[in-house]
Amino acid sequence: MPPQDAMFILGEDREQPMHVGSLQVFDLPEDAGDDFVARLYEQAIDVQDVAPLFRKRPRRSVTTGGQWSWVEDDDLDLEHHVRHSALPRPGRVRELLALASRLHGTLLDRKRPLWEAHLIEGLEGNRFAVYTKLHHSLMDGVSGLRLMQRSMSTDPSDHVDMPYANRPRPKRETEDDGGLLGLPGAALHTAIDAAGTLPMLLKLAQKALVEQTATLPMTAPRSMFNVSITGSRRFAADSWSLERIRAVAKAADATVNDVVLAMCSGALREYMLELDALPGSPLVAMTPVSLRSGDDDDEPSNAVGTILCSLGTHLADPELRLQAVRQSMLAGKEVMRGRSQLQVTALSAAVMTPLAVGTLLPLHRVASPPYNLVISNVPGPTETLYFNGARLEGLYPLSIPTQGQALNITVTSYDGHLQFGLTGCRRSVPRLQRLLGHLEDALTGLEKAYR
């Protein structure tokens, strides 16, 4: 098992489940009968050919030298992995989010392949939902979204298979790498790439310490989010028009992601002021970025780099907060510009190492946090999608709070909207749903500032 994947196995315990999830809300087809979800469940557990990704489970043994490896499960039980549930009345979004919160707080069984899918009926408005979770050791959020997208259709009349059904993959033409004789050249190229990482790290330090634009790990203030967590989760979700966010980005000469981060900054500021918990120094967010090249776009895996962003939460003015976010992100991107994927990965590893160590050791109790929270923005489908006639209305991501990082905000785009998923430790992040109202207020404040 690659070290980056094994990290998510090694760091997992009851308080720190290491799976990512997705809550998908569907409109029932107009001609759907009362048994539509039941028939969908029967179709789900009747899949005969399951893709290899969904058949492998982790194992550690003497033969692997005590290291984690993947083995194929010879006794896959789809009735264990696929569940059929119903919401209690009145079947509001509130009941749906409560169920998703509970499901997301339970560990996956390591004796089986590390995934689950829950078909949930009884949602008001002639709708149903699907909650899925997949261990982060199998793939990251970008891979998960692409897998989901490939399992749906833009045509409501299409019949499509379950996401875990095996699909033939087109073979790629590959160039001859020179066999064994090519290895020394490849090793030399890798060494040269790695050597280029040191000046990059020095450049980052110079920007942070002298120019005061980039942000280094371990410089974030202590906050209410950087505490020990429990295994219980609370999940809140809502969506915002991408058109509104793009209008602010255009007026401010910023990116959509800058505006998303500024929305989060404004919301976190107000939320923490309510709780009398706002630090005097700005919060720092770790923002993952995809490191995929065109050649590996469709490969399920973990390929993520990171930039640290100062959120400007100490600033009351929304325009100044957006400017602070924009400058911080520009500085982080400048450090990575023109670098190879290996060099960017090395820099990202330097940023993520405190988090990786923190999942194994309780460093948050004695050390300053490497950053205060994770805010991810994952591009999603741009067109309306259907699953066997059911229109996908909403697509909300659930992610991973960790020890010392009690809140995670993940955003994905879908069909002209940005869908926000807020996942927090139920005990450490009280009244999490209030952040949704603060996100709307933050966007409204930015719209007024750039009107």
N, C-alpha and C positions, 0 to 999 in steps of 0.2 A: 504494500500500500504506500503511495507517495507520502512523504512527511507532511505536506500541507493538508492532506486528507486525514492522516492519522491523528493530527493535532485535535480534530473535532471529536475523535473517539477518546483520546487520552484525557481531554478536559471535561468530559461529561460526568455528571453525577446527578443525584435526585434534585438538588437545588438548581442545577444548570443543564437542562436538556439542550442538546445541540442539533435540533432539527429546525428547518424553516418550513413555513406553511403558506397556504393560499386559501382564501375564502372567496368563492365564486358564486355570484347570485344570478339566477336565470329566470327569464319569463317563460312560463309554460306555453307551448304552442296553442293556437286557438282551438285546434281540434283534439287537444289532449284529454284523455279520459281521467277518471279518478285514480286509475292504476298506473299512470305514466311513470312515476318515480319507481314504483314497485317493478315494473317491466324493465326499467333502466338498470335496476339493481340485478335482476336476473341475467340481463345481458352482461353486466360487469363481472359476475362470478362465473360466467360460462366461457370466458376467454381460454382457449386451449394453448395458444403459443404466446408465452409471456417473454418480453424483451429481456436480454441478459442483464441489463442494469437492474431490473426489478427482481431478479432471481439471486443476486449475490448477497451474501451476509458476511459480517466480519468474523475473523477467527484469530486467536493467538495460541500458538502451540510451541512445543520443543523443536519441531521441524522447521519453524520459521525463526528460531533463535529468540523466541519471546516477543517478536515484533508482530504487529497487526498485519493481516493479509486478507484478501477476499477469496471466498470459496463459493461455489454454486450450491444453492439449496436444492436438494433432490426431492424434497417433499413440500413444495410450495402449496399453501392452503389459502386460496383466494378469499374464502369466507372469513378468515382471520383478518386479512388486509383490507377488505372492502366491507363497510358497515352500512346498515340502513337505519336511519334515525328519524324522529319526528319531534317538532318543537311543541312545548306546552302552549296552550291557549293563553293569550290571543295571537301568538305567533308573530310578534312584532320584531323589528330589527334588534330591539333590546334583548329579547330572548335568544335570538341568533348569535349575537355577540357574546352573550353569557355562555352559551354552549361552546362556541369557538374558543373562548378563554379557558374553559375547563379541559377541552380536548388538547389544547396546545401545551398544557402544563404537565401532561403525562409522558413518561419515557417510552420510546420504542423498544421492542423486545429484541435484544441482540442475538437471540437464538434463531431469529428469522430475518429475512430481508427487511431493511430499515425504511419502511414506508407504510402509510395508511391512507385510505380514501373513505370519506363519510358522505353518503347521500342523505340530505336532510329535507324532508317535506314539511308542510304545514306553515310555510311562510306567507304572511298576509300579502294581498295584492296579486294573487294567482301566480305565485313564484315558488321556487325551491332553491336550495343552495347545495354546494359541494365544498366540503373542507378537506384539504389534502395536506399531508405533512411528509417530508422526506428528509432524511438525515443529511446534514451539511457535508459529511464525508463523501457523499455520493456526487453531489453537484452544488454549484452556487445558484444564486437567484436568477442570473442571466440565463443559464442553461435551463432552469426550471420553467421560466417564462417561454422560452423557445419550444420546449417540449410540449407545453400546454397549447401553444399556438398551432403547432403541427397536428395536434389531435382534434382540432376544430376546423370549421369551414366558413367561408364567407357566403355560402349558398345554404339557405335554410332547408332545402330539399335534399341535401347530401346526407348519406348515412356514413358515419365515421366510427372508427374503433376507439376503444378505451386508450388512454395515454400510455398504459403499460403493455399494450399489445405489441408484439414484434412486428416491425416493418422493415422490409428490405432497404438497405442503404446503398445509394449509388457508389460504385468504386471510383476512387480518385486516382488520377494519373500522377505518379510520383517519379521524380528524377532519381537516377542512380547516385547514391551517396558515396560511392567509391569503396564500399565494403570496409574491411578491416584497415585497408591502406588509407582510408579517408579519416580514420579516427584521430590520428595525431593532428591533422589540420583542424578538425572540429574542436579538439581540446585546446589548441592554441587560440582559436577564435574565441572560445569561452573565457580563457584566461585574460585575453585582451579586454573583452567586455567587462569582466569583473574588476580589472584594474581601473577601468574608467569610473567605477562607482565611488572611489575615494574622493576625487575632486568634486563629484556631484554632492556628496555629503558635506564637504567643506563649503561648497557654494550655498547649500541650504542653511548651514550654521551662520555664514556671513550675512545672509539676508535676514535671518531671524534676529541676530544679535546686533548687527550694525545698521542695516536698513530698516529693521523692525517691520517687515512685511510678511515673511513666511513664519510658520509656526513649528516649533520643535516639540517632540514628545516630552512628557513629564513637566510641561510648563503650564498645564491647566490648573485652575483653582479647585480646591475641594468643594464639592457640592452635595446636595441631597441625593443625587443619582449615584454617587461613588461610594456605595456602601455594600454590605453583605446582603444577599438576596435569598428568597425562599423559592421553592419550585412552583408555587402558585402564580398564575398569570392573569392579567387583565388586558383585554384587547378593545381598542376603539378605532373606528374607521369612518371615513367620509371622502367625498370627491369634490373637486373644484374644476371649473371650466378652464381648459388650457388656453382658450382665447383671452381670458382675463389676465392670466399670468404672462402670456406672450406680450400683451399690450404694455404691461409694466416693464418687462425686459427691454422692449424696443425703446420706450421713453427714457430708460435709465442707461441705455447702452450696455446692458448686462445680458447674461445668458438666462435661460429658463431655470437652470439649476441654481444660479445665484439668487433668483427670486424665491425659489423653493426654500433655500437655506435662510433667506431673510424672513420669510413667513415663519419658519420654525424658530428663528431667533426672537421675533416679536412675541410669538405665542409662549415660548419658554420664559421670557422675561416677565410677562404678565402673570403666568401661572406661579412662578416662584415668588413674585411680589405678594401675591395673595397668601402664600404660605410663610411669608417673612423669611425666605430662604435664598434670596438672590445674592450671589457673591459680588464683591466689588470689582473683580476682574472679569473680563469676558469669558463666557463658556467656550470651550474648544470642541469641535465635532470632528470625528474621523469620517471621511467621505470616501467610500470605495469607488474605484474606477475600473472598468473592464480592461484587461491586458490581452484580449484575444486578437489574433491576426485574422485575416480573411480565410486562411487555410483551416483554422480550427473553430470557426464560428459555430458549427453544429455539434461539436464534441461535448458530451456531458462531462463536466469536470469543474474544478475550482481554478479560476484564472483571474485573480483580482489584485489590483494595486490600490494604494491609498494616498490621499492628500489630507493634511490637517488644516482645518479652517477655523479661524477666529470668528465667532458669531456676533461680536459687537453687542452683547446683551447688556453691557454697562451704559449703552447709549439710549436715551429716551426717544430721540428723533428717528422715525422709520427710514428716512432718506439717508441719514448718516450710517445707520445700521447696514443698509444695502451696500453703501459704498465701502464699508469696512469688510463685508463679506466678499465683495467683488475683488478688492485689492488682495485679500488673503488668498483667494482661489487663483488669481493671476500669478501670484508669486509661486505657489505650489506647482502650477502647470509649467512655469518658466524653467524651474529646476529640471523637470522631466523632458522638456522639449528637445528633440534631436537625439535622445538616448535610445539605446537598444532595449528590447523587452527584458533582457537579463538584468541590465543596469536598473531599470525601473522596478523590477521585481526585488532586487537587492535593497533599494531605497525603501520600498514598501515594507520589506521584512524588518528593517530597522524601526519603522513606525509601528508595526504590528507585534513586534517581539514582546513589549510589555504586556499586551493583552494576552498573547499566547502563554506567557509565564504566569500571568494572573489567573488564568483558568485552572492552573495546577497548584499554585501557592497563593495564600491570602495576603498578597502584597498590598492590596488596597487599604489594609488596616494600618499600615506603617508608612507607606510611600505616597507621594503625590500622584494623582491619576495621570496616565499618559494622555488622556482626553476625557471629556465628560460624558459623551454619548456618541453613538453611531447614527448618522443620517445618510441613507442610501437612496439614490434616484436611479431606478432601473427602467430603461426604455421598454415599452410593451407594444402590443398590437395597435395599429393605427386604424384598422377597419373593424366594422361590426362583425362579431363572430357568432357562430351557431353550433350547438351540439345536438345533432339529430333533431333539428327543428326548434329547439329551445334557444332563445336569444340570450347571449351573455350580456347582462345588464351592468354588472360591476365585478371588479377583480381587485381584491384587497390583500396585500402581503402581510404575513406574520413572520417576525424574525426572532432573534436570540438575545435576550438580556443575559449578561454574564456577571460573575462576582466582581463587584466594583463598577459595574455598568448596568444600572437597574432599568434603563429606558432605551429602547431602540425605535427609531422612526424610519420606516421604509416607504418609498413612494414609487408607484409605477404608472405609466401612461397607458390609456386605453380609449380609443374611439373618441378623441377630442376632449378627454378629461384626465386630470391627474388624481390618482386614487391613493390616499394616505392611509397607512396602517401603523398604528401606535401600539407597541407591545411593551408592557412594563411588569415589573414585579408587583404583585397585588398588595403586598405589605409596604413596600418602600415608596411606591408612587401612588399616593391617594388621589381619588377623584380624577382619574386619568381622562375621562371623557370631557372634562372642562377644557382640555387642550384643544379640542375640536372647535369650540367657540372662539378661543383665542386665535386659532389659525385664520378663521374668517375675519376677525377684527384686524389681524396683522395685514392681510391682503387688502382689506378696505383702506387701512392707513397708508399703504404703499400707493394705492390707486389715487388717493387724495393728494399725496405728496408729489406725484408725477402727472397730475391732471393738466 
